Amino acid sequence: MANLPERGAISDNSLEIIEDGGIVIEDGKIIEVGDFLSLRKNNIDIREINYPCVLLPGFIDSHTHVCHYGNRSDEYAKRNSGISYQQILEEGGGIHNTMNSTSNCTDEQLTEDTLNRLKRHFHDGVLTCEVKSGYAPTLEDEIRMLEIINNIDKSNEIDLIPTCLAAHVTPKKYESSKKYLDSILNHLLPKIKEENLSNRVDIFIEEKAFSVSEASNFLGKVKSDFHITAHANQFTSGGLKVGVDNCAVSVDHLEVITDQEIDYLSKSDTTGVVLPGCSLGLGIPFAPARKLLDNNCKVSIASDWNPGSAPMGDLLMQASLLGSTEKLSNAEVLAGITCRSANALSLEDRGSLENGKIADMIGFKTNDFRDILYNQGKLKPSFICKRGKIYN
């Protein structure tokens, strides 16, 4: 996945394929990539994979909510009976439901549930995972969530990228969304910065969450101290421009997007993160990934793993289904969950198999890389190498 453009369409012919390849690793980093036999002559410690194997960079999931407790299967049934996501949220369910469950569980329960999801992600080939807070009815609970995410990062195989999503929805205890956002700005974010709990801040821009004007004011005050991202254009348009105007690293969702917004995104350095798991969970159209790529946008693909709209959490399966529906090349899909996903998280040290990059690699038992997406998520990695440590 080396030397691919950061934006726009990619053909499979653009992929650099090294037949009978080898990789030299030292201190958890890649120091040489090339022909296996040539590399073998100069290196003593050799591990040879003695079966046909396609080796790729470890997958990077750039948008998840895996730190939560409980599920919302009752709401899934309600949505399938015709009740909308927005109506459930307005009636006190949805995100508020998970806020209550997560707030009322113990630290041990929240840690165990989050670890179980991450372990599955790891064995599916996800070696870097963004994790949002946002299921907290108080600012104290927000700090608690971010502390737990950071503690898990120290003991778990996957590298975690914590993101503060305190601006998910306004908790019931607050009189207004403005007062809640002011509390985040004045009390929460200074503490997060002081304790180095996250360098990323997110906001949900939607009619039942935070308005365009509220989000614009909030992000304008945050962007000098944090990398910013935004939940934008999930059910209504308008949020994308707020993110781009405030130099967001990414705008995520984009299921509802106008041609004018696509053009606006294409002229920016902001990555559009599409979330096929959300579309599958809610039964709504996919974000128009084909049109975004054809208009030279930056596009990453992420799982949005969460208990409400995207409970599946299988990044490879979701990306494969998005590819077949949106008519994406293998290269576009694989780039969307490796090098372009690294770009969506401002990570320059992973996402491709190149000298100097972290030795995060996954292998699939096949001699044709096209088999990976052809099997639509059912062909799982048989070989995992995380920072040079090999797992079978």
C-alpha positions in Angstrom: 0.0 0.0 0.0 3.0 2.3 -0.5 3.2 5.3 -2.8 -0.6 5.6 -3.3 -2.2 9.0 -3.7 -3.9 10.4 -0.5 -7.1 11.3 -2.4 -9.2 10.3 -5.4 -9.8 7.1 -7.3 -7.2 4.3 -7.5 -7.1 1.4 -9.8 -5.8 -2.1 -8.8 -2.9 -1.6 -11.2 -1.6 1.1 -8.9 -0.8 -1.4 -6.2 2.8 -2.4 -5.8 2.9 -6.2 -5.4 6.2 -7.9 -4.4 6.1 -11.5 -5.4 8.0 -13.8 -3.0 8.6 -10.8 -0.7 10.2 -10.4 2.6 10.3 -7.8 5.4 13.2 -7.1 7.8 12.0 -5.9 11.3 14.1 -4.4 14.0 12.9 -3.0 17.3 9.3 -3.2 16.1 9.8 -1.2 12.9 10.3 -2.1 9.3 13.8 -1.5 8.1 13.7 -3.2 4.7 11.2 -4.6 2.2 12.1 -6.6 -0.8 12.8 -10.0 -2.4 12.8 -12.7 0.3 15.8 -14.6 -0.9 17.9 -11.5 -1.3 17.0 -10.3 2.2 17.6 -13.8 3.7 21.3 -13.7 2.7 21.9 -10.8 5.0 19.8 -11.7 7.9 20.2 -14.6 10.4 16.9 -14.7 12.3 14.4 -15.9 9.6 10.7 -16.7 9.9 9.4 -18.2 6.7 5.7 -18.5 6.1 5.4 -21.8 4.3 2.0 -21.4 2.8 0.6 -19.0 0.2 0.1 -15.7 1.9 -0.8 -12.1 1.0 0.7 -9.7 3.5 -0.9 -6.3 4.1 -0.5 -3.5 6.6 -2.6 -3.9 9.7 -6.1 -2.5 9.3 -6.8 0.9 10.9 -10.4 1.6 12.2 -10.6 5.4 12.3 -14.1 5.8 13.9 -15.5 3.6 16.7 -17.5 3.8 19.9 -16.3 0.4 21.3 -16.0 1.8 24.9 -19.6 1.3 26.2 -21.7 -1.0 28.3 -24.9 -2.8 27.4 -26.7 -3.1 24.0 -29.8 -1.7 22.4 -31.3 -4.7 20.7 -34.8 -3.5 21.7 -34.3 -0.4 19.7 -33.0 -2.4 16.7 -36.4 -4.1 16.7 -38.2 -0.8 17.1 -36.4 0.7 14.1 -37.2 -2.4 12.0 -40.9 -1.9 12.9 -40.7 1.7 11.5 -39.7 3.9 14.4 -36.9 6.2 13.4 -33.5 6.6 15.1 -34.2 10.3 15.7 -37.6 9.6 17.3 -36.0 7.0 19.7 -33.4 9.6 20.7 -36.0 12.3 21.2 -38.0 10.0 23.5 -34.9 9.5 25.8 -33.6 6.3 24.2 -30.7 5.9 21.8 -27.5 7.5 23.0 -29.1 8.5 26.3 -29.9 4.8 26.9 -26.2 3.9 26.5 -25.2 6.8 28.7 -27.2 5.4 31.6 -25.9 1.9 31.1 -22.3 3.0 30.8 -22.5 5.4 33.8 -24.1 2.7 36.0 -21.6 -0.1 35.3 -18.4 -0.6 37.2 -14.9 0.3 35.8 -14.2 -3.5 35.7 -17.4 -4.2 33.7 -16.7 -1.4 31.2 -13.1 -2.4 30.8 -14.0 -6.1 30.2 -16.7 -5.3 27.6 -14.4 -2.9 25.8 -11.5 -5.4 25.8 -13.7 -8.2 24.4 -14.6 -6.0 21.4 -11.0 -5.0 20.9 -9.8 -8.6 21.0 -12.2 -9.5 18.3 -11.1 -6.5 16.3 -7.5 -7.6 16.7 -8.1 -11.1 15.4 -9.9 -9.6 12.5 -6.8 -7.7 11.6 -7.5 -4.2 13.1 -4.2 -3.2 14.8 -5.0 0.5 15.3 -8.4 1.7 16.6 -9.8 5.1 17.3 -12.1 5.0 20.4 -14.5 7.8 21.3 -15.9 8.7 24.7 -19.4 10.2 24.6 -21.5 7.9 26.7 -21.3 10.0 29.8 -24.2 11.9 31.5 -21.6 14.0 33.5 -18.2 15.6 32.8 -16.8 13.4 35.6 -18.0 10.3 33.7 -16.4 11.7 30.5 -13.0 11.8 32.3 -13.7 8.3 33.6 -14.3 6.9 30.1 -11.1 8.5 28.7 -9.1 7.2 31.6 -10.4 3.7 31.0 -9.6 4.0 27.3 -6.0 5.2 28.1 -5.5 2.4 30.6 -6.7 -0.2 28.1 -4.3 1.2 25.6 -1.4 0.3 27.9 -2.4 -3.3 28.3 -4.1 -4.3 25.0 -2.5 -5.4 21.7 -4.2 -2.8 19.6 -3.0 0.8 19.6 -5.9 3.0 20.7 -6.5 6.6 19.6 -8.7 8.2 22.2 -11.2 10.9 21.1 -13.2 13.2 23.4 -16.8 13.1 22.2 -18.4 14.8 25.2 -20.4 16.8 22.6 -22.4 13.7 21.6 -25.8 14.8 22.8 -26.7 17.1 25.7 -27.2 15.0 28.9 -30.6 15.4 30.6 -29.3 17.2 33.6 -28.3 20.3 31.6 -30.8 23.1 30.9 -29.5 23.8 27.4 -27.0 22.6 24.8 -25.2 26.0 25.1 -24.6 25.6 28.8 -23.4 22.1 28.3 -21.0 23.1 25.5 -19.7 25.9 27.7 -19.1 23.4 30.5 -17.1 21.2 28.1 -15.0 24.2 27.0 -14.4 25.7 30.4 -14.1 22.7 32.6 -13.6 19.4 30.7 -11.2 20.2 27.9 -8.6 22.0 30.1 -8.4 18.9 32.3 -8.2 16.5 29.3 -5.3 18.6 28.0 -3.6 18.8 31.4 -3.8 15.1 31.9 -3.0 14.2 28.3 -6.1 12.0 28.0 -6.8 12.9 24.3 -5.6 15.2 21.6 -8.8 14.9 19.6 -12.2 16.4 20.0 -15.4 15.4 18.2 -19.0 16.8 18.0 -22.2 15.3 16.6 -23.8 17.9 14.3 -27.4 17.0 13.8 -30.9 18.3 14.6 -31.3 16.2 17.7 -27.7 16.7 18.8 -25.9 20.1 18.2 -26.8 22.7 15.6 -24.5 24.0 12.8 -24.1 27.3 14.6 -23.4 25.6 18.0 -20.8 23.3 16.4 -19.2 26.1 14.5 -18.7 28.2 17.7 -17.5 25.2 19.7 -15.0 23.9 17.1 -13.7 27.4 16.5 -12.7 27.6 20.2 -11.3 24.1 20.3 -9.2 23.9 17.1 -6.2 25.7 18.5 -5.6 23.1 21.2 -6.9 19.8 19.7 -7.2 18.0 16.4 -10.9 18.1 15.6 -13.2 15.8 13.8 -17.0 15.9 13.4 -20.0 13.6 13.0 -21.5 15.3 10.0 -24.3 14.8 7.4 -25.7 11.6 8.9 -29.4 12.5 8.6 -29.2 16.0 7.3 -26.7 18.1 5.4 -24.8 21.1 6.6 -22.3 19.8 9.2 -19.6 19.0 6.6 -18.9 22.7 5.9 -18.5 23.4 9.7 -15.9 20.7 9.9 -14.0 21.8 6.8 -14.1 25.5 7.7 -12.6 24.6 11.1 -9.8 22.5 9.6 -11.1 19.2 10.8 -8.9 16.2 10.3 -12.0 14.4 9.2 -15.8 14.6 8.8 -17.4 11.3 9.4 -20.7 9.7 8.1 -21.7 11.7 5.0 -24.7 9.5 4.2 -26.7 12.7 3.3 -24.5 15.0 1.2 -25.0 17.4 -1.7 -22.9 17.8 -4.8 -21.9 21.2 -3.6 -20.7 19.7 -0.3 -18.7 17.0 -2.2 -17.0 19.7 -4.2 -16.3 21.7 -1.0 -14.7 18.6 0.6 -12.6 17.9 -2.5 -11.0 21.3 -2.2 -9.9 20.8 1.4 -7.4 18.7 3.3 -10.2 17.1 5.4 -10.8 13.3 5.0 -14.3 12.1 4.5 -14.8 9.0 6.7 -17.6 6.7 5.4 -19.3 4.3 7.8 -20.9 1.4 6.1 -21.7 -0.3 9.4 -24.1 2.5 10.3 -25.9 2.2 7.0 -26.3 -1.6 7.5 -27.5 -1.1 11.1 -30.0 1.6 10.2 -31.0 0.3 6.8 -30.1 3.6 5.1 -28.1 4.2 1.9 -24.3 4.1 2.0 -22.4 7.3 1.9 -21.6 7.9 -1.8 -18.0 6.7 -1.7 -17.7 6.3 -5.5 -18.8 9.9 -6.1 -16.5 11.2 -3.4 -13.5 9.4 -4.9 -14.3 10.4 -8.4 -14.4 14.0 -7.2 -10.9 13.7 -5.8 -11.9 13.6 -2.1 -9.9 12.0 0.6 -11.9 8.9 1.7 -11.4 6.5 4.7 -13.6 3.6 5.6 -14.4 2.9 9.3 -16.7 0.6 11.3 -18.5 3.1 13.6 -18.8 0.1 16.0 -21.4 1.2 18.5 -24.4 -0.3 20.4 -27.1 1.7 18.5 -26.6 2.2 14.8 -23.6 -0.1 14.0 -23.5 -3.1 16.3 -21.8 -5.5 13.9 -18.2 -4.2 14.2 -16.7 -6.2 11.4 -14.6 -3.7 9.5 -13.5 -6.0 6.7 -17.0 -7.3 6.0 -18.5 -3.8 6.0 -15.8 -2.4 3.7 -16.3 -5.4 1.3 -20.0 -4.8 1.1 -19.5 -1.0 0.6 -17.1 -1.9 -2.2 -19.5 -4.1 -4.1 -22.4 -1.7 -3.7 -20.5 1.5 -4.5 -18.3 -0.2 -7.2 -15.0 0.5 -5.5 -11.7 -1.1 -6.7 -9.9 -3.5 -4.4 -7.2 -0.8 -4.1 -9.7 1.8 -3.0 -11.2 -0.4 -0.3 -7.9 -1.6 1.1 -6.4 1.9 1.0 -9.5 3.1 2.9 -8.8 0.8 5.8 -5.0 1.2 5.8 -3.0 4.1 4.5 -5.9 6.5 4.0 -7.4 5.6 7.4 -4.0 6.4 8.9 -4.3 9.8 7.2 -7.7 10.3 8.7 -6.1 10.0 12.2 -3.0 12.1 11.3 -0.8 9.0 11.7 2.3 9.0 9.6 4.0 5.9 11.0 1.7 3.2 9.8 -0.8 2.2 7.0 1.8 0.8 4.5 4.7 -1.6 4.5 7.6 0.7 4.1 11.0 1.4 5.7 10.6 3.2 8.9 7.0 2.4 9.5 5.7 0.4 12.5 5.8 -3.4 11.8 2.0 -3.8 11.9 1.2 -6.6 9.4 -1.5 -9.1 8.7 -1.4 -12.2 6.4 -4.2 -14.0 4.6 -4.0 -17.6 3.4 -4.3 -17.0 -0.3 -2.0 -16.3 -3.3 -4.3 -13.6 -4.8 -5.0 -10.3 -2.9 -8.4 -10.1 -4.6 -9.6 -13.1 -2.6 -9.7 -11.0 0.5 -12.6 -8.7 -0.5 -14.1 -11.4 -2.8 -14.9 -13.4 0.4 -16.7 -10.4 1.9 -15.1 -10.6 5.3 -15.2 -14.3 5.8 -11.5 -14.8 5.0 -9.8 -13.7 8.2 -6.1 -13.1 8.9 -4.1 -16.3 9.7 -0.9 -14.2 10.5 -0.7 -11.1 12.7 2.4 -9.1 13.5 2.0 -6.2 15.9 5.0 -3.9 16.3 7.2 -6.8 15.3 5.6 -9.3 17.7 4.1 -12.3 15.9 0.7 -13.8 16.8 -0.6 -17.0 15.2 
